[in-house]
Amino acid sequence: MERRNLKGVYARLLENYRQRAYWTKKWEITWKNTLMTAAILIGVTLVAWLYHRLSAGTVNIMMFYVIALIFIPRFTEGYVPGIVSAMVSVGCVNFLFTEPYFKWDFSREGYPVTFFCMIVIAVAVSAVTSYTKEQSQVLARQEKQLMEADKEKMRANLLRAVSHDLRTPLTGIIGASSSYLENEPFLSDEKKRSMVRHIREDANWLLNMVENLLTVTRIQSGDTNVNKSMEPVEEVLSESVRRVKKRIPGAKVKVFLPEEFVMLPMDAMLIEQVLINLMENAVFHADSDREIEVYAKAGQDEVTFFVKDYGPGIALDRLESIFDGESQTGSRESDSYRGMGIGLSICKTIIAAHSGRIWAQNHEKGALLAFALPIDNGGEHAE
């Protein structure tokens, strides 16, 4: 019984809260409409008064108020502000700008038509503006839903990629270490070094994936802003290649620097991470003795970065989805744990945060991964 009473009290309190919130919002809208309408009408009246004093004419006075009737529905809600402002506008023209001045006189010829036309303009503009606002809100909600759906899809793909890319190297580390401990007396020194080397490679790969995940956390959730500053393309390319060679000593990378000195708004650490991921992907999946080529080209509106390998290329059915975070299962040993999923998905996230684009394609003798960054800073402050 007491529980039932408590539920009833809670329901009444909740309903009272909703009613207060509803009327509070109503009052806020009313005050906003009133202040905005009054401000626009007072401003237009002052401009009309100045024009009247300078030109000593009343022919164009009404046009000032017509302009006001266009702006008032834009900054208010509902039809009432527009209709009220139409009545006030006709009264102001009659009282302030028509002889006898500062007196009401609606007996003059043409005033009923003027009054009716002003009301029609106010209602029409209010209707069009309200419809436009409503459509804009609908489009904004749909765009937000699409963004949320894309984020959810990317999150799911990342989880799948992480589960794949973490499980297999961990299994390799556990298996190799267990074999080492169980069979140490029977293993040769060379075999021991080989097993430890494989453990180190798997551990480094896991560390690389952790760095990738930490990189994503640097991108703010929601608006995906990044801290951009003007950076030289040459230094970003050189630093990323240096880090790849430090991480993979046997990597063969050939760099072609731009002929001209190019400065680009970017988060240098994030773009270096993208280049590192693309180069490591080329090293592990190209399976070629030829050097990987890394270069950049400056266009009129954007700078494009390329990572070109001379391997088997990318399957045609994966060209469109290669950056969506889906792990690849290949026949080669490296493919068994070095999936392209998480690294390339993170590349896509970083480039999208820079308002750029990223894509993959095949050339005659291998694969080409590329991304483009806009030269325009987009109005953001470059620190």
N, C-alpha and C positions, 0 to 999 in steps of 0.2 A: 504493500500500500504506500509506504513511504517512498519507494523507488518510483512508483507511478506519479506521485505528487512532484517529486524532483524532476521527472521528465517533463511534466506540464509546466513547471516554473521555468525550466531551461528553454522550452519551446516559446513561451511568452517573452522571455528576455531576448531570444534570438529574433523574434518577429519585431519587437520594439526597436532593436538595434537596426534591423533592415529598414524599418520605417524612418528612423532618424537619419540613416545614411541616405535614403531616397530623397527626403525633403532637404537635407543639407546640400546635396548635389543640385537639386532644383534651385535653391536659393543662390548657390554659387553661379549657376548658369544665368539666372535672372540678373544678378548684379554685374556679371561680366557683359551680358548683352546691353544692359543699361549704360554702363560706363563707356563701352566701345562705341555705341550709337551716339551718345552725347558728345564724345570726343571728336568723332568724325564730323558730326553736324556743326559743332562749334568751330572746328578748323575750316570747314567749307564756308561757313558764314563769314568768318574773318577774311578769307581770301576774296569772297564775293563782295564784301563791303569795301575792301581795298580796290578791287577792280571797278566798282561802282563810283568810288570817289575819283579815280584817275580818268575814267572814260565818260563818266556822266551819262551812262546808258544802261538800260535794263534788258536789252534784247537777249544777251547771252547769260544773264544771271541764272536762268533756269537750268542751263547746261551744267553749271557747277553742282547743283543739287542732283542732277541725273547721274553725274559721276559718283556722288556720295551714295546714291542708291545702288550702284554697282559694287562698291567696296563694302558697304555695311553687311550684306548677306554673306560676304566672304569671311568676315571675322566674327560673325555671330551665329547662333543656332536657332533654327525655326523660322517661321514666317512673320511673327509678330514684330520684331525689330524693323523689318523692311516696310511693313504696312504703316507702322507708327511714324517712321522717318519720312514716308511719302506725305503723310498728313502734315507733319511739322514743316517739311520743305515748302509745301504750298502756302502754309501760313506765314513762313518767314519771307517768302517772296512778296506776299500781299502786304505784310506789316512793315517790312524794312525797305523794300526796294520799289514800291509802287506808290504813286501819289494818290491820295494824301499820305505822306510818310507817317509812320508810327500810329496808324489807325487801321482798323479792320474794315475792309470794303469788298465783300464778295458779290456785289451786284454788277460788277464790271463784266462786260461781254467776254465770253470765252473761258471764264474761270471754271465752270462745271466740267468743260471738256479737259482743261488742264489738270484738274483734280483727278478726274477719271483716268487720264493717261498716266499720271504719276503712280496711282494705285496699281494699274496694270503692269507698269514697268517693275515696281517693287515686288509684286507677286511672282512675275515671270523670272526675274533675276534670282529671287529667293529659291524658287523651285529648281532652277537649273543648278544653282550653287549647292543646294542641299543634295541633289541627285549626284553631283560630281563628288562631293565629300563622301557620300555613302559608297559610291563606286571605288573611290580611293581607299577607303577603309577596308572594303571587301578584298581589293587587290593586295593591300598590305597584309591582311590576315592570310590570304592564300600564299603569298610569298614567304611569310614566316613559317607556315606549315610545310612548304616545300623545303625550306632551309633546315627545319627540324628533321624532316624525313631524310634529307641528305646526310645530316650529322649522325642520325641513328644508323643509317646504312654504313657510313664510314666507321662508326664505332663498332658495329657488328663485324665488319671486315677486318678491322684491326684486332679484335679479340680472336677471330679465327686465325689470323696470321701469327699473332703472338703465341697462341696455343701450339701451332705447328712449329714455329721457329724456335721456341724454347724447349719443347719436349724432346726433339731429336738430339740436339747437342748435349743436353743434360743426360740423356740416355747414353750417349757416347762417352761422356766424362765418367759416369758411374761405371760403365762396362770396362773401360780401359783401366781405371784405378783399381777396380775389383780384381781384374786379371793380373795386374801388377803385384798387388798384395798377396794374392793366392799362389802365384807362380814365380815369385821373385827369385828363388834359388835356382830355377831352371831356365831363366831368361838370360840371353847374352846382353852385353853392354849396349850393343847396337839396337837390339830389340827394346831394351828399356828406354833408351834415348828416343826411339821412334814413338813409343807409347806416350812418353811425357810430352813430346812435341805435339802429338795429336790432342792431348789434354789441353795444352797451352793454346792451340789454335781454336778449339771449341770454346775455351774460356774467353779468349779475346773476342770471338764472335758474339758471345753472350754480352760482354761488356759493350760492344758496339750497338747491340740492340737496346740495351739500357740507356745508352747515350741518346739514341734516336727517340726513345719514349720521353726522356727528360727534355729533349729539344721541343717536342710537341707542347709540353707544359709551359714553355716560354711564350707560347702564343695565347693571348687572352681569349677566354671562352666568350661566345656570343658574337662580338663584332670582329674577332680575329685580327685585332690590331697588332702591328709589330713596330719595334723602335727602329725607324729608318734614319740613316745618315748617309751623306754623300761619300761613297767609297770607290776607289779606283778598281776597275775590272781586272787589271793586270795583277794586282796584289791578291785579290780573291782567288783567281785561278792558280797563282803560284803557291799560295798557302795551302789550298786544298790538295794540290798534287804532292806537296811536301808531306802532308799528313798521311796521304794514302801510301806513299813509299815508306814512311816510317812504320805504318801498321802492317803493310805487306811488302817486305823488302824485295821480293822477286817480281813485283809488278813492273811491267814495261809500259810507260806512259810517255807520250810525246805531246808537248804543249805548243800551240800556235797562238801567240799573243796578238792582240789587235794592233794594226799599224799606227792608229792614232791613240792618244791618251783619252780614255773614256771614264767619266765619273757617273755613277749610277746610284739613285736612292735605294738603299736596301739595308737589311740587317745582315751584316757580313758573316756572322757566325752561323746563321741559319742557311744562307746561300752556300757557304762552304760545306755545310752538312749535306745539302742536296747534291752538290758536285761529288762529294766523297761517296755517298750512297750509289750514285750512278756509275762512278768509276769502279767501285768494288763489285757492283753487279756485273759490269763488263768483264772484270778480271776473272770472276768465278764462273761465269756462264758462257763466255766466248770460247774458252778452251782452244786458244790460238797462240802461236808463237809470235805473231805480229804485234806491234805496239798498238796500244789504245791511243786514239787521237782525241785531244781535248782542245777546243778552241771557241772563240767568241766572235760574233760579227755585230757591228753597230749599224742599225737602220735609222730611219728618220724619227720613228716614234718609240722604238724599243731596241733592246740589246738581246741577242739570242745566243745562248750557250749550247754547245754540242758536245756529246760524248759518243765517239764512233768506235765500234769494235769490228773485228774481222772473224766472226764466228759463224755459227749456223743460222743466226738471225732469230726472229721471234715468230712463233706460230701465228698465222693470220687471224685465227679466232681469238687471240689474246691481245692483239694490238690495241683494241678499244678499251679493254678492261685491265690492262697490266698495272695501272696505277690505282686500282680500286681496293687493294689490300688482299687480294686472293692469292694464297700461296700456291706455288708451282711444285708439282711432284715430277721430277725428271728421272732419267735413267742413269745419269752420271752420279758419281759419289758425292760431288759437291752439291748437287741439286737436292740430295736427300735431306740436307739440313740447312743449307744456305738458300732458303726460298726467297724469291723476290718480293714476297707480299708486303711485309711491314715496312721495309726500307723505302720502296717505291711509293707506298701509300702515304708515308710521312713526307716524301718529296712533294706529292700533290698538295698536301695540306699546307706546306710552307709556301709554295708558289701561289696558291690561291690566296693566302694571307697577304701576299705582295701584289695582289691584283694582276697576276701574270697568268700564263698558260703553259702547259706541259704536255708533251706528246711523244709517241714512239712510232718509228717506221723502219722498214728494212731497206737496205741499199743492195747493190749487186753482190757484195761480198760479206755481208753481216748486218748488224743492227745499228740504228742511230737513235739515241735518246736526246731530246732537246727540250729546253724551256726558254721562254722569253719574258723579260721584265720591262715594264714601261719606263721610259726615260723621264716622263713627267712625274714630279713628286706627288701629284694629286692633291696639292694644297696642304700636305702634312709638313710639319716643322721638321727640318733636318737638323739634328743636333750636331 
